[in-house]
């Protein structure tokens, strides 16, 4: 396993995304992932599956201190009292005493970025979360968050795959020493038939999904949280550290996003970086 480091946090480069799995399906996937070598498990209040994630962690029998658990607080719960209550509820559902990383799930439509930093900082000071970050923040919002926070922000989690260019946001994260964690990293397979991806997979006798994840792993400061409930795919998604892509392949895959820019998880009220 490779790791990405930011402001004292050590984040596994590959993690398990759990949306939209719930209940027994979610618990089984988490346990399977940990058995396969995953050490980063991602969830969120709005996923409604924190109980399942906690059950899977316990079923794995793996030491808690060797896992990296991320959750996210809804933007509407980012007032001081609501933020604390939200994370306390998360910990109760997970059956944990702390999370390794808590993110603001989306920028708020009614609260300023600056006003959400105080409540976010407080949950770290109280020991409920070891690290803080954001999700779905644009490069401008990253700057606003850093101007207001007293604690370092270690990550920004955003959609990213070959058909979606995120150069500006990734550059903003690097400037602040943050890890860029990509959700929907496989883009639901939209680019798997692209010649550069299909050829790279055939030459190395791996899957197109593994090529896409390797493309992400070879980018400085980028981590990924592919979702799967299938044990074989869970193991396959982890097996991306034994080969590399050439600079030409990396450039050709990156160029796909400059021509497509297809966002799967859309939000009409955010003015995304283009």
N, C-alpha and C positions, 0 to 999 in steps of 0.2 A: 504493500500500500504506500502511495505517495501522500504527502501532506502539503498544505498551503499554510504559511505562517503570516500572521498579521497582528501587530500590537500585542504580542504575548499569547495570542490564540494559535492553536495548532489544529487545523481543520482537515480531516481526511478528504482527499481529492475526489473520491467517489463515495456517494451516499445513496441511501434508498429514499426515493420519493414515495409518499404513501397516498396521495390524492388520486382517485376517489375511493380507495379501499376502506372498508369498515369491518368492525366485528371480527369474527373468526378468520375471515380472509386476510384482513390486515395483520392480525396477530401471527398467523402462519407465515406470511411474507416476511415480517420483521424477524422472526426466529430463523427462517431459512437464510435471510440475508446475513445475519450475524454469524451463522454457521459457515457461510461461504466466505467470510472475511471482511464483510462490511463493518465499519466502526462508526459511521455517521448515519443517523436516522432522522428524517425530516417529517414534521407534522405541523399542524396549525389548529387554533381554536375553531376556525370556520370549517375545517375538514370533518369535524364530528367523529374523529377516530382516535383521539388521544387515549381512550381506555384500551383500544385494541393494540396500539403501539406499546403501551405499558405492559399489557399481557404478553406480547411477543418478546419484550426485553426480559421479563421474568422467566418465560419459558425457555429462553436461550441458555440460561444459567451462566451467562457471561458476566464478569465483574463490571459493575456499573461505572467505576472510575476509568475504565478503559474504553468507554463508549462516548460518542459526541452526539448529544441530542439537541435538535433545533426545533423550536416552535415559533409561532407568529401570533401577535395580538392584533385584532381588528382595529382599524384606524379610529372607529367611533368609540373605542374603549381606551383611548389614549389621554384621557383626563387623569389627574393624579390618583384619585381614589379608585376609579374604574380600572386603571391599568394594574394596580396592585391586586385588586380582587380577581381580575382576569387571570393573572399569572398564578395566583394562589389556587384558583380553580383548576388550571392546567396541571399543576403539580399534584393535586389531589387525584385527578383523573389518570395521570401517568403513573402514580404511585412512586414519585421521586421527590427528593428534597431540594433539587435544583435542576435547571436546564443549563446546558453548556452555551447555548446561544439563543437569544430571543430577538425577534425582528418585528418591526412595524410592518404589517402585512401589505398595506397599500398606503400611499399618501392620503391624508384626510381631505375630504371635500369642504369641511367647515373649520378645521383647526389648522393654524399655520404650522409649517414644519418646525419652526423654532419652539412653539409652545408644547410640542410633543416630546422634546428632548429631555425636559426636566423629569416627567414621569418615567421615561425610559431609563434615565440615569439612576433613579431612585431604586428600581427593582434590583439593579446590580449592587448598589450600596447595601441593600438589605440581604444580599446573599441568595436571592431567588434565581438569579441568572449570573453566570460567570462572564459572559461576553454579550455585547450589544451590536445590533446592526439594523439594516433596513431592507425593504423588499419593494421592487417595482419603482425605485426612485430614479429620476432622470439625473443627468449630470448637474443641472442647475440645483435640483433639490439636494443632491449630495453636498454641494457647497453650502447650502443653507443649513443643513443638519450639522455639519462640522463647525459652522460659525456659532452654533448655539449649544453644542454638547460640551460637557466637562469630562466625560469618559470617552475613550476611543471607540469608534465604530469599526468593527472588524470585517463586515461583509455587506454586500448588496446582492440580493437574490432576484434575478430577472429571467424572463424567457430568453432562450438563446439556442439557436440551431443553424445549420448551413443556409437556410433560406431567410434568416433574420440577422441583418447586420447590427451589431451593438458596439462598434468601434468607439464612439464617443463616451458611452457609459463605462466601458472597460478602461478607457484612458483615464477617466475621472477617478475610478476606483484605484488604479495604479498610482495616480498622483497622491492619493490620500493613504496609500499603503493598505488598502482593503482587498479582500478576496472577492472576486466576482463569481457567485454561485449560480450556475444556469439550471433553471427548471425547464421542463419540456425539452431536454437537450437533444432528443432524437427527432423533434419536430413531427412526431407521429408518422415517421417514415416517408415524409413527402419527398425528400431528396435522395432516397436510397437508390433510385434508378439512374441518377446522374452518372454519366460515363466515368468521371474521375473517381467517384466513390465505389461504383460497381467494379471497376478495373482494379483499384487498390485492394478491395476485398478478395477478389479472385486470385490475385498474385500472391497474397499472404495466406490464403485459405482461411479467412475469417469472415465474419458477417458484416454487411454494410453498417449495422448499428455499432459494431466495434470500431469501424473506421471513423465514424462520426464522433464517438466518444474519445478516440485517440486524438483526433483533430482538436478537440477541446482541451484534452490533457496537455498537449504540447504548447498551449498558449500560457504565457506567464501570468500567474496569479488566478487562473481559472479552475474552478471545481464544478462538479456536476452531480445532480441527484436524479438519475433515471428511475422511473417508476416501473415496477413489474411485480406481478403476483405469481409468475411462472418460475419454478425453481431453476429450470435450465437457463432461462433468460437472465435470471438474477445472477447466476454464476458467470454467464457469458459477458454480461455488462461489466463485471469486475475484472475480466481477463483482458485488459487493454494496456498493460504495462510491459509486455514482453516484446513489443515491436514498435517501430517509429515510422512516421511518414516523412517523405522527402520534402525539402523546401518548396519544390514545384507543386507537389500534391497539396501541401498546406495552403499555398497561395491560390490554387485553383478552387479548392473547397471554399475558402474565404470569399472568393469572387462571386460565388453563387448568391450570397446575401446582398451584394450590391446591385444585383439585377432583379431579385425577387422581393425581398423585404416583406415576407409574409408572417404576420403576427397571428398566432393561434389563440392566445389568451388575451382577447381584446378588452379595452376599457375606453369607452368613448369620451370620458371627461378628462383623461390625462393627455397632455400635449407631449407625446413621446419625442425623444431624440431621433432625428432622421439621418 
